[in-house]
């Protein structure tokens, strides 16, 4: 790490614990909340049983009782007020550096005004406080799933998401100064162009090189988060899906991402995609790229397709020092995300 820079470490950096959100609103889960809870419970249990602390956040007493019934005793349950379970996007982003550890708290507007529930704007500060982290409120909208880094100052993102003008701060749409509490930085609304965003990524998270990929997966309500498309698996080494058949809906998107990465000078490793996954009469943004790297293991979401075993095996080859397991995540996907979306790591100092 460059001397003096506060930077978000890569996901494979040792972790003190993993926060995971537990589903609690039946209306958000298209009739599959029981299955989604069981799948999140299996995810939390696998990580906790590997020897890493898991802090599974639950909403209330009934939610806690349900969580306890689907998790191992090694999982720690914590009651918190939160809306959606996607703490990758609403939780704190932790940076390490000469000043120790700090939490960066970005503004959240429900993925461009699509979904916003009670507690989503506050859960990041709550988790940071529970970890004893000094926190800095940043003056722009950003979700953790929109970024993936290799720890050297290189970060990948997508134009579809980060350049999207729907990531405005409330009251800023018409150029009105926002009313963010505790924000000391420039409060003037800014145009979301590459240069402005690169400056802010450097200022707040220590990134000095940005790999701009294009679109994210079809029907991804996050407007194409990169953690569903491409993931760093080492320094300057990026995993990107490979289309697995002529009906793969994201074939052109995968090819474009791989080409952009190679043109940028990044080594690309291809991993088979799940192929076409349809649920509820709709093409779903199913992706093995939504895997979670923990201190001892890698968890890969699978969806019951013929490509699951190949996808898990390919990812296992990228992490020879960790056990890699595939866990069913089709019900979690129906709620709008995956295991990576539902979790946020606390990196070791």
Buried (B, 14 or more C-beta within 10 A) or exposed (E): BEEEBBBBBBBBBEBBBBBBBBBBBEEBBBEBBBBBBBBBBBBBBBBBBBEBBBBBBBBEEEBBEBBBEBBBEBBBBBEBEBBBBBBBBBBBBBBBBEEEBBBBBBBBBBBBEEBBEEBBBBBBBBBBEBBEBEBBBBBBBBBBBBBBBBBBBBBBBBBBBBBBEBBBBBEBEEEEEBEBEEBEBEEEBEEBEEEEBBEBBBEBBBBBBBBBBBBBBBEBEBBBBBBBBBBBBBEBBBBBBBBBEEEBBBBEBBBBBBBBBEEBEBEBBBBBBBBBBEBEEEBBBBBBBBBBBBBBBBBBBBBEBEBBEBBBBBBBEBBEEBEBBBBBBBBBBBBBBBBBBBBBBBBBE
